[in-house]
């Protein structure tokens, strides 16, 4: 019994010493409030910024436009016009797929379209037949020098030649359309930039074969970013579309502030997580934010 009593007194002494140590602040990682409850320093050391308030929501940033580009036809890559890190403008040709046959077809269709010699000759013949018919009609009406049968023959010749000219004109229009179709087929062998941006990845090199619709390179427009977060339904109700917010985004060892506006709040809740997605758009023309990093959002009071 004396042994148990000694152990109990020893434990009681250690508890008293530990309590005294907490009161004297010997554990800098924890703070003791007025009710002697321990408070996390992570929450206590983040002060609210002036003019800001509301819940702080953590999310990630990403480019507004980020696409993987491929050709709509299968073929061998004949030319790479860009490399990783190169900035391009909208409409620039990025990659060419082998297209010799398509190029020749475009030239052939162009020659057929531009050759109007037959149509020009038909138009001249139509004008001649029209003159002969009108003269015959005048003679028939004024003096009767031309019989009715001869007049009908002249009229029939004029009408047949006029129909032939119309047919040749229609063929000319068809040849124009066929040229544009051939040009469109050729364009399918070229990958062009849908918007201005930076090429961030190239997965195939010149000489390799690429399958139709398989990504060959990646193009990113980092001038505008979006902050994507998922919040509980109760929190989402505190926000509305076009509401201004302030984003605090990680940039190396520091944090940069960006002003933005909420562009989207999902009208439905994800049934698996019971969360609602919303998106904030912000400007990144200066490239200060390396899109893809995380941050948090605060509302402007």
RODO-2510 file (C-alpha; in nm, 4 decimals, decimal comma):
residues 301
     n   res          X          Y          Z
     1     x     0,0000     0,0000     0,0000
     2     x     0,2820     0,2406     0,0751
     3     x     0,4231     0,1691    -0,2721
     4     x     0,0931     0,2535    -0,4451
     5     x     0,0554     0,5694    -0,2379
     6     x     0,4043     0,6822    -0,3416
     7     x     0,3301     0,6271    -0,7119
     8     x     0,0045     0,8218    -0,6840
     9     x     0,1777     1,1198    -0,5180
    10     x     0,4482     1,1158    -0,7888
    11     x     0,1898     1,1294    -1,0717
    12     x     0,0007     1,4076    -0,8971
    13     x     0,3207     1,6128    -0,8703
    14     x     0,3890     1,5742    -1,2461
    15     x     0,0378     1,6953    -1,3345
    16     x     0,0862     2,0055    -1,1169
    17     x     0,4204     2,0807    -1,2829
    18     x     0,2702     2,0430    -1,6363
    19     x    -0,0146     2,2818    -1,5540
    20     x     0,2285     2,5389    -1,4211
    21     x     0,4389     2,5125    -1,7386
    22     x     0,1380     2,5816    -1,9650
    23     x     0,0411     2,8864    -1,7598
    24     x     0,3953     3,0282    -1,7887
    25     x     0,3866     2,9980    -2,1751
    26     x     0,6723     2,7482    -2,2095
    27     x     0,4980     2,5869    -2,5129
    28     x     0,5253     2,8569    -2,7879
    29     x     0,3327     2,6445    -3,0410
    30     x     0,0079     2,6780    -2,8444
    31     x    -0,1861     2,9737    -2,7079
    32     x    -0,3910     2,9728    -2,3912
    33     x    -0,7065     3,1857    -2,3861
    34     x    -0,9061     3,3174    -2,0925
    35     x    -1,0933     2,9883    -2,0458
    36     x    -0,7653     2,7883    -2,0448
    37     x    -0,8623     2,6153    -2,3718
    38     x    -0,5878     2,5542    -2,6277
    39     x    -0,6212     2,7484    -2,9552
    40     x    -0,4448     2,6627    -3,2841
    41     x    -0,1806     2,9231    -3,3799
    42     x    -0,2532     2,8623    -3,7515
    43     x    -0,5977     3,0184    -3,7170
    44     x    -0,4992     3,2855    -3,4684
    45     x    -0,2014     3,4166    -3,6682
    46     x    -0,4009     3,4925    -3,9903
    47     x    -0,5488     3,8408    -3,9419
    48     x    -0,8488     3,9606    -4,1423
    49     x    -0,7468     4,2063    -4,4144
    50     x    -0,8931     4,5595    -4,4134
    51     x    -1,2198     4,5813    -4,6080
    52     x    -1,2477     4,2044    -4,6332
    53     x    -1,4590     3,9547    -4,4541
    54     x    -1,6800     3,6531    -4,4854
    55     x    -1,5669     3,2932    -4,5107
    56     x    -1,2256     3,2159    -4,6503
    57     x    -1,2482     2,9507    -4,9185
    58     x    -0,9543     2,7474    -5,0426
    59     x    -0,9332     2,6612    -5,4120
    60     x    -0,6976     2,6204    -5,7072
    61     x    -0,6218     2,8372    -6,0084
    62     x    -0,6206     2,7299    -6,3713
    63     x    -0,6098     2,8946    -6,7155
    64     x    -0,9391     3,0003    -6,8680
    65     x    -0,8276     2,8499    -7,1999
    66     x    -0,6138     2,5365    -7,1955
    67     x    -0,6471     2,2965    -7,4907
    68     x    -0,4763     1,9912    -7,6361
    69     x    -0,4672     2,0188    -8,0152
    70     x    -0,4608     1,7421    -8,2738
    71     x    -0,5358     1,6949    -8,6432
    72     x    -0,8694     1,5615    -8,7666
    73     x    -0,6880     1,3280    -9,0103
    74     x    -0,4316     1,0520    -8,9696
    75     x    -0,0899     1,1118    -9,1236
    76     x     0,2800     1,1750    -9,0852
    77     x     0,3907     1,5039    -8,9325
    78     x     0,5738     1,6911    -9,2060
    79     x     0,6504     2,0176    -9,0288
    80     x     0,6647     2,1615    -8,6778
    81     x     0,6406     2,5382    -8,6785
    82     x     0,6613     2,5896    -8,3003
    83     x     0,8489     2,4651    -7,9941
    84     x     0,7741     2,4522    -7,6221
    85     x     0,7511     2,7957    -7,4643
    86     x     0,6846     2,9754    -7,7923
    87     x     0,4133     3,2420    -7,7921
    88     x     0,1745     3,2285    -8,0884
    89     x    -0,1135     3,4388    -8,2180
    90     x    -0,4606     3,3265    -8,3123
    91     x    -0,4598     3,1663    -8,6580
    92     x    -0,0872     3,0815    -8,6649
    93     x    -0,0013     2,7425    -8,8173
    94     x     0,1491     2,5169    -8,5509
    95     x     0,1878     2,1729    -8,7118
    96     x     0,1558     2,0404    -9,0664
    97     x     0,0475     1,6863    -9,1597
    98     x     0,1764     1,5387    -9,4869
    99     x    -0,0625     1,6662    -9,7580
   100     x     0,0994     1,6584   -10,1040
   101     x    -0,2016     1,4947   -10,2719
   102     x    -0,4396     1,7452   -10,1127
   103     x    -0,2234     2,0381   -10,2266
   104     x    -0,2275     1,9129   -10,5870
   105     x    -0,6033     1,8645   -10,5711
   106     x    -0,6460     2,2252   -10,4579
   107     x    -0,4412     2,3474   -10,7538
   108     x    -0,6410     2,1337   -10,9970
   109     x    -0,9709     2,2607   -10,8631
   110     x    -0,8455     2,6182   -10,8809
   111     x    -0,7531     2,5799   -11,2499
   112     x    -1,0956     2,4374   -11,3324
   113     x    -1,2691     2,7171   -11,1481
   114     x    -1,0673     2,9969   -11,3076
   115     x    -1,1012     2,8562   -11,6615
   116     x    -1,4029     3,0481   -11,7938
   117     x    -1,3240     3,0218   -12,1660
   118     x    -1,6171     2,7915   -12,2426
   119     x    -1,8585     3,0094   -12,0485
   120     x    -1,7336     3,3241   -12,2219
   121     x    -1,7800     3,1662   -12,5655
   122     x    -2,1301     3,0499   -12,4756
   123     x    -2,2248     3,4000   -12,3645
   124     x    -2,1074     3,5442   -12,6996
   125     x    -2,3046     3,2802   -12,8914
   126     x    -2,6109     3,3606   -12,6834
   127     x    -2,5780     3,7292   -12,7720
   128     x    -2,5527     3,6420   -13,1443
   129     x    -2,8581     3,4146   -13,1383
   130     x    -3,0491     3,6805   -12,9481
   131     x    -2,9685     3,9384   -13,2169
   132     x    -3,0715     3,7013   -13,4985
   133     x    -3,3988     3,6259   -13,3249
   134     x    -3,4799     3,9927   -13,2593
   135     x    -3,4029     4,0879   -13,6249
   136     x    -3,6157     3,8029   -13,7547
   137     x    -3,8995     3,9071   -13,5287
   138     x    -3,8784     4,2659   -13,6560
   139     x    -3,8920     4,1532   -14,0196
   140     x    -4,1791     3,9177   -13,9464
   141     x    -4,3819     4,1851   -13,7668
   142     x    -4,3156     4,4758   -14,0074
   143     x    -4,2985     4,3250   -14,3558
   144     x    -4,3581     3,9550   -14,3287
   145     x    -4,0229     3,8867   -14,4973
   146     x    -3,9598     3,6115   -14,2416
   147     x    -4,2138     3,3345   -14,2110
   148     x    -4,3569     3,2193   -13,8815
   149     x    -4,1689     2,8883   -13,8956
   150     x    -3,8378     3,0657   -13,9517
   151     x    -3,9097     3,2959   -13,6581
   152     x    -3,9851     3,0005   -13,4324
   153     x    -3,6608     2,8321   -13,5382
   154     x    -3,4616     3,1440   -13,4545
   155     x    -3,6370     3,1670   -13,1203
   156     x    -3,5650     2,8015   -13,0445
   157     x    -3,1944     2,8436   -13,1270
   158     x    -3,1744     3,1423   -12,8963
   159     x    -3,3501     2,9619   -12,6100
   160     x    -3,1312     2,6488   -12,6426
   161     x    -2,8130     2,8559   -12,6429
   162     x    -2,9343     3,0600   -12,3471
   163     x    -3,0026     2,7371   -12,1514
   164     x    -2,6537     2,6070   -12,2393
   165     x    -2,5002     2,9300   -12,1095
   166     x    -2,6955     2,9024   -11,7835
   167     x    -2,5746     2,5429   -11,7428
   168     x    -2,2123     2,6457   -11,7923
   169     x    -2,2579     2,9254   -11,5371
   170     x    -2,3959     2,6720   -11,2874
   171     x    -2,0970     2,4449   -11,3550
   172     x    -1,8686     2,7395   -11,2849
   173     x    -2,0320     2,7913   -10,9461
   174     x    -2,0011     2,4187   -10,8709
   175     x    -1,6307     2,4274   -10,9563
   176     x    -1,5886     2,7189   -10,7149
   177     x    -1,7519     2,5185   -10,4357
   178     x    -1,5388     2,2125   -10,5177
   179     x    -1,2282     2,4309   -10,4922
   180     x    -1,3313     2,5523   -10,1479
   181     x    -1,4060     2,1940   -10,0415
   182     x    -1,0580     2,0876   -10,1544
   183     x    -0,9106     2,3817    -9,9640
   184     x    -1,1003     2,2772    -9,6529
   185     x    -0,9693     1,9216    -9,6872
   186     x    -0,6173     2,0613    -9,7086
   187     x    -0,6751     2,2752    -9,3993
   188     x    -0,7544     1,9596    -9,2023
   189     x    -0,3847     1,8709    -9,2431
   190     x    -0,2844     2,1926    -9,0647
   191     x    -0,3163     2,2580    -8,6919
   192     x    -0,3737     2,6271    -8,6282
   193     x    -0,3902     2,8190    -8,3021
   194     x    -0,7541     2,8778    -8,1973
   195     x    -0,6402     3,1641    -7,9725
   196     x    -0,3257     3,3515    -7,8716
   197     x    -0,1178     3,1796    -7,6075
   198     x     0,1953     2,9785    -7,5266
   199     x     0,2798     2,6273    -7,6438
   200     x     0,3527     2,4343    -7,3245
   201     x     0,3933     2,0769    -7,4550
   202     x     0,4769     1,9026    -7,7843
   203     x     0,4194     1,5258    -7,7806
   204     x     0,5045     1,4348    -8,1420
   205     x     0,8025     1,5383    -8,3521
   206     x     0,8521     1,5734    -8,7276
   207     x     0,8418     1,2386    -8,9043
   208     x     0,6184     1,0625    -8,6534
   209     x     0,2722     0,9403    -8,7477
   210     x    -0,0203     1,0839    -8,5559
   211     x    -0,3649     0,9342    -8,5318
   212     x    -0,6732     1,1435    -8,6048
   213     x    -0,7909     1,3546    -8,3089
   214     x    -0,4952     1,2452    -8,0952
   215     x    -0,3318     1,5390    -7,9094
   216     x    -0,0059     1,6563    -8,0643
   217     x     0,0593     1,9709    -7,8596
   218     x    -0,0855     2,1798    -7,5784
   219     x    -0,1701     2,5500    -7,5987
   220     x    -0,2401     2,7657    -7,2915
   221     x    -0,3627     3,1228    -7,2570
   222     x    -0,2402     3,2391    -6,9168
   223     x    -0,3509     3,6018    -6,9554
   224     x    -0,6737     3,5208    -6,7742
   225     x    -0,7173     3,2772    -6,4900
   226     x    -0,9980     3,1290    -6,2930
   227     x    -1,0180     3,0268    -5,9311
   228     x    -1,2149     2,7056    -5,8811
   229     x    -1,3476     2,5998    -5,5407
   230     x    -1,6018     2,3592    -5,4007
   231     x    -1,7973     2,4678    -5,0952
   232     x    -2,0814     2,3448    -4,8828
   233     x    -2,4317     2,4404    -4,9877
   234     x    -2,4798     2,6713    -4,6902
   235     x    -2,1610     2,8625    -4,7721
   236     x    -2,2465     2,8920    -5,1427
   237     x    -2,5687     3,0718    -5,0552
   238     x    -2,3612     3,3631    -4,9232
   239     x    -2,2323     3,4421    -5,2743
   240     x    -2,3832     3,5531    -5,6034
   241     x    -2,2673     3,5800    -5,9643
   242     x    -2,0716     3,9014    -6,0486
   243     x    -1,9897     3,9548    -5,6811
   244     x    -1,6384     4,1068    -5,6398
   245     x    -1,3891     3,9080    -5,4332
   246     x    -1,0205     3,9189    -5,3440
   247     x    -0,7991     3,6199    -5,4149
   248     x    -0,4853     3,5511    -5,2150
   249     x    -0,2778     3,3238    -5,4368
   250     x     0,0500     3,1529    -5,3604
   251     x     0,3468     3,2920    -5,5543
   252     x     0,6669     3,1295    -5,4412
   253     x     0,7238     3,2068    -5,0747
   254     x     0,4818     3,5009    -5,0817
   255     x     0,1130     3,5566    -5,1513
   256     x    -0,0232     3,7851    -5,4221
   257     x    -0,3627     3,9495    -5,4175
   258     x    -0,5827     3,9537    -5,7261
   259     x    -0,9260     4,1057    -5,7597
   260     x    -1,1875     3,9039    -5,9423
   261     x    -1,5557     3,8431    -5,9858
   262     x    -1,7610     3,5305    -5,9411
   263     x    -1,8612     3,4111    -6,2883
   264     x    -2,0340     3,0846    -6,2065
   265     x    -2,2121     2,9178    -5,9181
   266     x    -2,3338     2,5685    -5,9905
   267     x    -2,7114     2,5345    -5,9673
   268     x    -2,6756     2,1745    -5,8509
   269     x    -2,4976     2,0052    -5,5618
   270     x    -2,2630     1,7156    -5,6221
   271     x    -2,4462     1,4151    -5,4719
   272     x    -2,1242     1,2363    -5,3773
   273     x    -1,9575     1,5183    -5,1829
   274     x    -2,2588     1,7443    -5,1169
   275     x    -2,0480     2,0375    -5,2421
   276     x    -2,1215     2,3169    -5,4899
   277     x    -1,8640     2,4412    -5,7404
   278     x    -1,8122     2,8071    -5,8168
   279     x    -1,5623     2,9903    -6,0369
   280     x    -1,3958     3,3307    -6,0043
   281     x    -1,2365     3,4999    -6,3084
   282     x    -0,9332     3,7253    -6,2642
   283     x    -0,6801     3,9034    -6,4835
   284     x    -0,3266     3,7691    -6,5161
   285     x    -0,1868     3,9801    -6,8002
   286     x     0,1332     4,0402    -6,6043
   287     x     0,1918     3,6660    -6,5665
   288     x     0,2558     3,7081    -6,1942
   289     x     0,0532     3,3971    -6,1112
   290     x     0,1763     3,0585    -6,2286
   291     x    -0,1674     2,9141    -6,2873
   292     x    -0,2229     2,5827    -6,1176
   293     x    -0,1233     2,6950    -5,7672
   294     x    -0,3668     2,7133    -5,4782
   295     x    -0,4949     3,0064    -5,2782
   296     x    -0,7910     3,1317    -5,0813
   297     x    -1,0701     3,3789    -5,1409
   298     x    -1,2249     3,6558    -4,9358
   299     x    -1,5236     3,8764    -5,0084
   300     x    -1,5046     4,2547    -5,0297
   301     x    -1,7118     4,4332    -4,7642
***
